[in-house]
Amino acid sequence: MSNADRHRLIAQAVTESGSATVAELAVLTGASEMTIRRDLDTLAAQGVLERVRGGARNLLLRGQEPPFTLRVHEAADAKRRIAAEVVSLIADGETVVLDSGTTCLEVARLLRGRQVTVMPLSLQAIQLLGDASGAASLLVPGGRPRSSEGALTGPLTLASLSALRFDTAVLGCCGLSAVEGMTAYDLDDAAVKKAAIASARRVIAAADGSKLGRTARAYVGPATLLHTLVTDAAAPADQVAALEEAGTVLRTVG
């Protein structure tokens, strides 16, 4: 088992049960207790969990956003397939505003080699697209990065979005349903998503199936704002049907 897989399994176990001992996690992963202690120290430093005597406990309250360092390993294969499908929908010459988040970071990786202009809304994607070897043209917005998340928010980000018009907005989301619409964990992040939607001719949402049917605290807008949703086969059938009935074009990757 790789370090990333073991970390994901440990984080999931602690999140689901609320706490776990070193011995329990060693049995779960098949690793030595010494390795588990090192893993817990690493995950605690990333803000994924809290290290306590003999083990670890969950830091996340209900409705809080899991740390970026944890989310980047969740459904990684599905996110890469979703990103490839999203990029296939973007033509050369387009101007794209690219949301923050782990799925959108995978989109950024694939857009590097394309003849497009991209304004990313996260530090991670800006760094990735800023590589001089890439073909994409980079626009850098203003803004304040959210701690440990890298997402750009605040008045400068909103001003950058309002000053420009894009062919396509590629958005990630924390929750999406036909009834509750698109939601985010953070009010500032929701404001940025709203501004990105308002600045673009079409909106493509990139979300793995676990996001469908989920609702977070900050409202972004109705699902009818989405032109296309790219998701995976894990998406609940009832949610897919309801979104299609509301007019959203669904593209499902295997």
PyMOL commands that set and color helices and strands:
alter all, ss='L'
color gray80, all
select helices_A, chain A and resi 3-17+22-29+33-45+68-71+76-88+102-111+123-129+155-162+187-198+209-211+223-225+237-245
alter helices_A, ss='H'
color red, helices_A
select strands_A, chain A and resi 19-21+49-52+55-58+95-98+117-120+137-138+144-145+152-153+166-171+175-177+181-184+200-206+218-221+228-232+249-253
alter strands_A, ss='S'
color yellow, strands_A
deselect
rebuild
show_as cartoon
